[in-house]
Amino acid sequence: MSQRDSGYERIGFDAYETPEWVTSALVPFVRGRIIPRQTIIHEPAAGSGRMVAALRRCGFFVTATDIMNGDDFLLATENYPAIITNPPYSHATVFIEHALALTKPVGGIVAMLLRADFDSAQTRNHLFNDCPAFSQKIVLLRRIKWFEKSEGQPSFNHAWYIWDHEHKGPPTLRYAK
Ligand SMILES: C[S@@+](CC[C@H](N)C(=O)[O-])C[C@H]1O[C@@H](n2cnc3c(N)ncnc32)[C@H](O)[C@@H]1O
């Protein structure tokens, strides 16, 4: 989401691909809850599969769908133990709401890559301050360069946000490089 380097316009379906280091940065924070070669992670907005490949390289089982292949995640009804994605910016709130609904019956976990100030809006309070499952915010200390050949500097900071239906207590703030 929000993957606009300076000088770039938005692209169709918000199809920005996540560099591998960004996905790798998440892994230490979910390892206790997502077991390699055991828990199945679903990537519901997989695009060309960059995030899927990075997760598989870390040893996880991953299933993947995308609207470009005819699978609208917002119509999905299957329950998942783990959902991880970089959602389309224009539908990020509803993506999170739907991912929380699909993981709740199985006590699952959701991780979404979002702008670092995404949790600041009062209209999203139900996903953060008022959401008992919100468990971690992991701020990335490096800015994401969405286009390798881009000459502009990245405009935004990003963070991983994690919701865990088994979480108890307040969320924790962490940092990752
Ligand atoms: C920001 S890209 C992320 C791609 C991939 N997750 C990654 O991180 O490299 C967002 C993706 O969401 C997909 N998308 C947009 N709306 C969708 C929907 N309703 N259901 C499923 N995928 C959708 C787009 O086709 C695009 O591939």
The ligand as a MOL file (V3000), in Angstrom:
LIG
                    3D

  0  0  0     0  0            999 V3000
M  V30 BEGIN CTAB
M  V30 COUNTS 27 29 0 0 0
M  V30 BEGIN ATOM
M  V30 1 C 0.1390 -3.5320 -3.0280 0
M  V30 2 S -0.0530 -4.9420 -4.0850 0 CHG=1
M  V30 3 C 0.7210 -6.1740 -3.1140 0
M  V30 4 C 1.2360 -7.3550 -3.8710 0
M  V30 5 C 1.9420 -8.3780 -2.9640 0
M  V30 6 N 1.1410 -8.6450 -1.7820 0
M  V30 7 C 3.2950 -7.8730 -2.5360 0
M  V30 8 O 3.3890 -7.4050 -1.4190 0
M  V30 9 O 4.2530 -7.9520 -3.3340 0 CHG=-1
M  V30 10 C -1.7790 -5.2000 -3.8720 0
M  V30 11 C -2.3670 -6.3650 -4.6150 0
M  V30 12 O -3.7350 -6.4300 -4.2340 0
M  V30 13 C -4.4620 -6.9740 -5.3100 0
M  V30 14 N -5.8820 -6.6760 -5.0490 0
M  V30 15 C -6.5240 -5.4840 -5.1290 0
M  V30 16 N -7.8190 -5.6260 -4.7400 0
M  V30 17 C -7.9800 -6.9380 -4.4020 0
M  V30 18 C -9.0640 -7.7130 -3.9110 0
M  V30 19 N -10.2710 -7.1580 -3.6950 0
M  V30 20 N -8.8730 -9.0370 -3.6710 0
M  V30 21 C -7.6620 -9.6070 -3.8900 0
M  V30 22 N -6.5860 -8.9240 -4.3440 0
M  V30 23 C -6.7450 -7.6160 -4.6010 0
M  V30 24 C -3.8480 -6.2990 -6.5220 0
M  V30 25 O -4.1170 -7.0130 -7.7070 0
M  V30 26 C -2.3590 -6.2880 -6.1240 0
M  V30 27 O -1.7000 -7.4140 -6.6450 0
M  V30 END ATOM
M  V30 BEGIN BOND
M  V30 1 1 1 2
M  V30 2 1 2 3
M  V30 3 1 2 10
M  V30 4 1 3 4
M  V30 5 1 4 5
M  V30 6 1 5 6
M  V30 7 1 5 7
M  V30 8 2 7 8
M  V30 9 1 7 9
M  V30 10 1 10 11
M  V30 11 1 11 12
M  V30 12 1 11 26
M  V30 13 1 12 13
M  V30 14 1 13 14
M  V30 15 1 13 24
M  V30 16 1 14 15
M  V30 17 1 14 23
M  V30 18 2 15 16
M  V30 19 1 16 17
M  V30 20 1 17 18
M  V30 21 2 17 23
M  V30 22 1 18 19
M  V30 23 2 18 20
M  V30 24 1 20 21
M  V30 25 2 21 22
M  V30 26 1 22 23
M  V30 27 1 24 25
M  V30 28 1 24 26
M  V30 29 1 26 27
M  V30 END BOND
M  V30 END CTAB
M  END
